[in-house]
Amino acid sequence: MPDPLLTISEWADTYRTLSQRASAEPGAWRTDRTPYLREIMDCLSQSSPVETVVLMKGAQVGGPLALDTPLPTSSGWTTMGRVRVGDSLFDENGQPCRVRSVSPVFWGRPCYRLRLSDGSEFVSDGEHRWVVWDDLGPGKRRLLKTTTAEMLPRYKVRGIRNRFAIEVAGPLSMPIADLPVDPYLLGVWLGNGSAAMNHIIVHESDEQFSDLLDHCGFDVQFRLHLVAQGPCRQHPCRSGPATEPR
């Protein structure tokens, strides 16, 4: 007697079993847990008339985050639960991208609160897929595709340091904005400036600061100022384009 003709999703619901090591929900596979995969799976079935399947998806599809997870957009912040098809977010390189599809909300699945080395926290589904650096020591560092649940029992090396790390996302590519202060000048002033006057103090060998601040659109004077620690330079700054030669 020939085997019954099943679609891929029917076969998976009947025969597929998830192991404890590979899944946060071990046991029989249920396509109803990921209903957005059913049509894709069935198009790969022997009985399907579809000849070519082209699939575009996000890297983390199939492993959601908590609905209140904050997400940056070019116009402010949103959350995972408020994202809709067509919304603009940022990819891992900081470039704007469009949301092509959203999954249904999943209930009753194992979730974990993760804390990164910068102190930020978020709640992740056990099946959330990650590409991480797996660092077991010198010469034993490699890129690894894994899930939250798979990392949980082995995330420490000798119980001391963290074993896994994710890449830092690229700087956000934001629309050009008319800011009251040039970002570079603000950073230099916060690091080396004076709260009482328009002076920035650097070492006398850092004369290139004059050109950098001039490029920000400020009239800059570079002059020697003797202090107890030795020679340094003051950069008095005035708003407006530089017009006087130095």
C-alpha positions in Angstrom: 0.0 0.0 0.0 1.6 3.3 -1.0 2.2 6.0 1.5 -0.6 8.7 1.7 0.0 11.8 -0.4 0.7 14.5 2.2 1.6 18.1 1.9 4.8 19.2 3.7 2.8 20.8 6.5 0.6 17.7 6.9 3.7 15.4 7.0 5.4 17.7 9.6 2.3 17.7 11.8 2.1 13.9 11.6 5.8 12.8 11.8 8.1 15.7 12.8 9.4 15.7 16.3 11.5 18.5 17.9 14.3 17.4 20.3 14.9 19.1 23.7 18.3 20.2 22.5 17.0 21.9 19.3 13.9 23.5 20.6 12.4 25.3 23.6 9.2 23.4 22.9 10.3 19.8 22.4 7.8 17.3 21.2 5.5 17.0 18.2 5.7 19.7 15.6 2.6 21.9 15.1 2.4 24.1 12.1 -0.4 26.0 13.9 2.4 27.5 16.1 3.9 29.2 13.0 0.9 29.5 10.6 2.7 31.9 8.3 4.9 29.0 7.3 2.1 26.7 6.2 1.7 28.1 2.7 5.4 28.2 2.1 5.8 24.6 3.2 2.9 23.4 1.1 4.2 25.1 -2.0 7.3 22.8 -1.6 5.0 19.7 -1.6 5.2 17.2 -4.4 1.5 17.8 -5.2 1.9 21.5 -5.5 1.8 23.0 -9.0 4.2 25.7 -7.8 7.6 25.4 -9.6 9.5 28.2 -8.0 9.3 29.5 -4.4 11.0 32.9 -3.7 11.1 33.7 0.0 12.1 37.0 1.5 12.1 37.2 5.3 13.8 38.8 8.2 16.7 37.0 9.9 14.8 36.4 13.1 11.4 35.3 11.6 10.1 32.4 13.8 11.5 33.8 17.0 9.7 36.8 18.4 10.4 39.3 21.1 8.1 40.7 23.8 5.4 43.1 22.4 6.7 46.0 24.5 10.3 45.7 23.1 11.2 49.2 21.9 12.3 49.7 18.3 13.8 52.8 16.8 12.4 54.5 13.7 13.4 57.6 11.8 10.5 59.5 13.5 10.9 58.2 17.0 10.2 55.0 18.9 7.7 52.2 18.5 7.3 48.8 19.9 7.3 45.2 18.5 3.5 45.0 19.2 2.7 48.2 17.2 4.8 47.4 14.1 2.7 47.1 10.9 3.4 46.1 7.3 4.9 49.1 5.5 6.5 50.7 8.6 10.1 51.9 8.4 12.6 50.5 10.8 16.4 50.0 10.7 18.4 46.9 9.8 21.5 45.6 11.6 23.7 48.0 9.6 21.6 51.0 10.7 20.0 51.5 7.2 16.3 52.1 6.8 14.2 49.1 5.8 10.5 48.4 5.3 8.5 45.8 7.1 7.2 43.3 4.6 5.2 41.1 6.9 4.4 40.5 10.5 3.7 37.3 12.4 0.7 36.6 14.6 1.1 37.1 18.4 2.3 33.9 20.1 1.0 33.0 23.6 2.2 30.5 26.2 5.7 30.1 24.8 8.8 30.0 27.1 10.4 33.4 27.3 13.6 34.7 28.9 14.8 38.1 30.1 18.2 38.8 28.6 20.7 41.4 29.8 23.5 42.7 27.6 26.9 44.0 28.7 25.7 47.6 28.3 23.0 47.0 30.8 20.1 47.0 28.4 17.4 44.3 28.9 14.6 42.7 26.8 12.4 39.6 26.8 13.1 37.1 24.1 11.1 34.0 23.0 13.1 30.8 23.5 13.0 30.1 19.8 14.4 33.5 18.8 17.2 32.9 16.4 20.5 34.6 16.8 23.8 34.9 14.9 26.4 35.1 17.8 30.1 35.0 18.4 30.8 31.8 20.4 34.0 32.5 22.4 35.5 29.5 24.2 39.0 31.0 24.5 42.0 31.9 22.3 41.7 30.4 18.8 38.2 29.0 19.6 36.0 32.0 18.5 33.5 31.3 15.8 30.2 32.6 14.4 27.2 30.4 15.4 23.5 30.3 14.5 21.6 29.4 17.6 18.5 30.2 19.7 17.8 31.7 23.1 16.9 28.4 24.6 20.0 26.7 23.2 22.3 29.4 24.7 20.7 29.4 28.2 22.4 26.3 29.7 25.8 27.1 28.4 26.1 30.9 28.3 29.0 31.0 30.8 32.6 29.8 30.3 33.7 28.0 33.5 30.9 29.8 35.3 32.9 33.1 35.1 32.6 35.0 31.8 30.0 35.3 29.1 30.4 32.9 26.2 28.2 34.5 23.6 28.3 38.0 22.0 26.3 39.7 19.3 27.6 42.3 16.8 27.1 45.9 17.7 24.5 47.4 15.2 25.7 50.0 12.8 25.1 53.8 13.4 21.6 54.8 12.4 21.3 56.5 9.0 18.9 59.3 9.9 17.4 62.1 7.7 19.4 65.3 7.5 18.3 67.7 10.2 19.1 71.3 11.0 20.6 71.1 14.4 21.4 74.1 16.7 24.9 72.8 17.4 27.2 70.7 15.1 27.4 67.2 16.7 31.2 67.1 16.4 31.6 70.4 18.1 29.2 69.4 20.9 31.2 66.2 21.5 34.5 68.1 21.7 33.0 70.7 24.0 31.6 68.1 26.3 35.0 66.4 26.5 37.3 69.4 26.7 35.2 72.6 26.9 34.4 75.1 29.6 30.9 75.6 31.0 31.7 79.3 31.8 33.0 80.4 28.4 33.3 79.5 24.7 36.7 77.9 25.1 37.9 74.3 24.2 41.3 73.3 25.6 43.6 70.8 23.8 47.3 70.1 23.7 49.4 72.4 21.6 50.1 69.5 19.2 46.4 69.3 18.3 46.3 72.3 16.0 44.2 70.3 13.5 41.2 71.0 15.8 41.1 74.5 14.4 40.4 73.2 10.9 37.9 70.6 12.2 35.9 73.3 14.1 36.2 75.7 11.3 34.6 73.0 9.0 31.7 73.0 11.5 31.0 76.6 10.6 32.6 78.4 13.5 35.1 81.2 13.7 38.0 79.7 15.6 41.2 81.2 17.2 44.1 78.9 18.1 46.3 80.4 20.8 48.8 79.3 23.4 47.8 79.4 27.1 50.3 78.5 29.8 49.0 76.5 32.7 50.6 74.7 35.6 50.6 71.3 33.8 52.5 72.7 30.8 51.6 74.3 27.4 48.1 73.9 26.1 45.9 75.6 23.5 42.6 77.4 23.8 40.1 77.5 21.0 37.7 80.4 21.6 34.7 79.8 19.3 32.1 82.1 17.8 29.0 81.0 15.9 28.9 81.7 12.2 31.1 81.0 9.3 34.8 81.7 9.6 35.9 84.7 7.6 39.1 85.8 9.2 42.4 84.1 8.2 44.4 82.5 11.1 
